Structures are given as structure tokens and as C-alpha cells.
Amino acid sequence: MASGPAHTSILAIVAFAAAATVAADFSDKNGFTVSAGGEYQYISQEFYRSVVDTMSTDIIETWRLDVDQIDEFIIKAMAGYNERSRSSRFNLSTDAEVSTERFLGRAEGFYRLGDSDDNIKFSALVESKFPYDKVNELLEGYNFYEVSTKGKRRLGRIVTLEGKIGYERISFTDATKDDSTIQRRTVFPVYDYAVLSGQAGGAFALSEFGHELSWFIAYRNRQVPDSTAANYDQYQVGIEYRHSGVSTMFDLAGEVEVKDYARPVGKGDFVAFTIHGRGAQEIGDKWETALVLGADIYRFDQPDLTNRDYLLLTGGLEGSYRIGEVEGGPLVRIELRDEELLPAGAVEYFSEAFSQFEGGLQAGSTDFGGLFIDVETTYGRRNYRGGTSLLTSYDFVAVSLMGNYAITRYLSLSLMLEGEVERHQRKEDDANLYLFSGGVTARF
């Protein structure tokens, strides 16, 4: 018999981020920009954690935890330079964030030679994070580097070709001798890694009436010095058809992905097939409908407790009615997930096979007297079909609101609010999720 925190159900996560920023921009003929500001962030969560018998999957003990993840005031500064001409563009930016818990610095630049149709672009990014709080798992320190070269070439009026080569590397700072940090990295280890990637693609204009067919092939190789089993090769092939007309829009994309890990007997290797489509149609002067459909199929070489073959089907239907600059209407979403059964005799911790149905209302405005707002509220039900005691079916209510209001040319307000309430068959699985952020930005 073995036990451990095999099952975690979040009961409540409360997030607050309030920002008050005063930015001073200085520009001359060379395109210099400087800005500074401040931001306050607070994130807290409460959750149940259970000790589980891994032989029978029975819950032995359950207790409730309350943890403040982030509580910090951040001072920000940014400096940049931009130069543009008809045949080239150069941009360089640096920014820094300092708080009571960490320092984050970033420098990014690119140079593009050529116009929007025929060009070559070189870009680089350097980012470093140094936490003062060595215990908080959300403040892991690291150094990140990325460089890439991208080219684009238009052949006549119909064909466009693109290509990209990139390299990225991340190295995490050494773990402290603190017991909680060492224990966390033993259960959830972090490894330095490097990635070399390449992509080629193109687009074909099928006619002069908004029809386009595009494609891409991509390769990605990851090397992990401290864990060769985490090395992998990734291959992707995709194709997409897009149509944009006066009153209609349609988009259909398909992709095949193969991931091959450097592990024995193909552990973790998979082949994935995805297809997603979206269509929208205006009906008269006021109404518009949108339909979204998708399918994801994953097939693993060696299915196990964490990697099981599955099929995920998604669908959605929205209707909106426009009154002036405001539009809104009903929406319906459906998700169906089906999993392949494990071989006879295998221990099944839980099954993620489910059916989910969700319906509600949405409304928004892109420009209503300087106000941008998007509101959505839904009610839904998720039913698990695995017959396990670790995942229980539940009802949920979700609300989201995003808005931005330009008071004047130099002063604006922003607000984001999200919440979701889950009620399960078992009280220990109930979850309440909340997120709130608000900000004031002034420029002069």
C-alpha cells in the first residue's frame, strides 16, 4: 500500500491584481520611448487534498489547505527604440519589474529587412527572473534565451512562402537548501533544456474573393542534459482553408502531430490528429450566428495510467443581435471525451471520460463612447462516465467580465472579473474559482 497527495480538488482560488500606472513617454525623431509604473498583485487559494490508497484508489484522509501564492507590489520601467523605413525596421526594448519577492528583467529586439511581402527578420529575446522568496513554487528563478530567423517571399499574386529557424534555452536557478523546496523539486522536478526548431510553410490565394489555402511543416528537438528520457523529437504537418466574404466567414484547419521521446518501449510517444472549424453568417442587418466544431484524437504507443488514448469532440453555437455599438445573444457549448480502456489487470486511478453541456448569454461592445466591454454568464453540467470515486460529476456556473474605458486621451480604466462555482456529488470536491483585476493608466 502506498499513499500520497494523488488527488487535489481546488475549493477556492481568489486572485486580486490592482494596477495604478503613471507613464511618461518621451519620443524624438529617432523613436525613443520611456515609461514607468506600479502594480499590485494578490493571489490566494484554498483546496482539499486527499491521501489515496494506490492499490484500491480509496481516499484515506482529506484535509483543507489555505495558501497565499502571490502578494506583492511591483515597480515597472521600460525603455525602447524604434526605427522604421519603407525597406526595413529595427526595434529594441528593455523592461524591468522589481517587487518585494522577485526581479524580472527582459530585453528583446528584432531587425526586418524588406517590405511586408518580401523580407527576412532576425529576432532575439533574453529574460531573467530572480526570486527573493525561495519557497514559493510560482517564483522559480530562471534565465531564458531565444533567437530566430524568419523569411517571407511572395511569388506573384497567388503564392507566398515562409520559413523559420529558432533556438531557445532555459536554465533554472539552483534549488535552495530549504526542505520544502527540495521536497517540491523531488516530486515536481524542473530541468534545464534547449530546443532547436524549424518550420516551413506557404499560402495560396485560390481566387480574388477571399479564398486562401495555407500549409506548414514543423520540426522541434528538445534536449534535457539532466534527464535524457525527457528528450524528444516532434513533427507537425498542418493545412488550413480560409474564406472571408461580405457577410460570411469560414475557417477549417487540420493538423497531424507526432512526438517521439528518448525513452524505452515508446513510453509517452503519441500520434495526434486534430481538426477544427468555425463559420459565421450575418442574417440581415442585426443578427449574426457562429458555429464552432472540433475533434482531437490522441493515440499513445504505450498507454498507461497517465497517457490514455482518447477522442475529444467540441462544438458551440452562438447568436448575437446588434443594437448600435452593442451586441449580444445566447450561446451553447458541448464537449464529449471518450477514452480507450486500459489492458485487463491495469490499475485505473480515474477516468476522464465525460460529457459536458453549457448554455448562457454573452454581450459586448468594441466602441461605446470609449468603452470596450465583454460579458458572459453560463450554466453547465459535466458528467464523468468512468465509474471512479476520484472524479465526481458536477454542475457549474461561470461568469466573466472584461472592460476598458478611455476617460480621456491620457487616462483609462481597465477591469477583469472571472468566477466559477462547482457543486459536486461529494462536498470535498466542490470548487469556487475567483479572479479580479483592476487598473488605472495615465500617460502624459
HELIX and SHEET records of a PDB file:
HELIX    1   1 GLU A  137  LEU A  139  5                                   3    
HELIX    2   2 ASP A  179  VAL A  187  1                                   9    
HELIX    3   3 THR A  228  ALA A  230  5                                   3    
HELIX    4   4 PRO A  264  GLY A  266  5                                   3    
HELIX    5   5 LYS A  427  ASP A  429  5                                   3    
SHEET    1   A22 HIS A   7  ALA A  23  0                                        
SHEET    2   A22 PHE A  32  VAL A  52 -1                                        
SHEET    3   A22 ILE A  59  ARG A  84 -1                                        
SHEET    4   A22 SER A  88  VAL A  98 -1                                        
SHEET    5   A22 ARG A 102  GLY A 114 -1                                        
SHEET    6   A22 ASN A 119  PRO A 131 -1                                        
SHEET    7   A22 TYR A 142  LEU A 155 -1                                        
SHEET    8   A22 VAL A 159  PHE A 172 -1                                        
SHEET    9   A22 TYR A 193  ALA A 205 -1                                        
SHEET   10   A22 HIS A 211  GLN A 223 -1                                        
SHEET   11   A22 TYR A 232  SER A 244 -1                                        
SHEET   12   A22 THR A 248  TYR A 261 -1                                        
SHEET   13   A22 PHE A 270  ILE A 283 -1                                        
SHEET   14   A22 TRP A 287  PHE A 300 -1                                        
SHEET   15   A22 TYR A 310  ILE A 323 -1                                        
SHEET   16   A22 VAL A 326  GLU A 339 -1                                        
SHEET   17   A22 PHE A 354  SER A 365 -1                                        
SHEET   18   A22 LEU A 371  TYR A 384 -1                                        
SHEET   19   A22 TYR A 394  ALA A 406 -1                                        
SHEET   20   A22 LEU A 411  HIS A 424 -1                                        
SHEET   21   A22 ALA A 431  ARG A 443 -1                                        
SHEET   22   A22 HIS A   7  ALA A  23  1                                        
END                                                                             
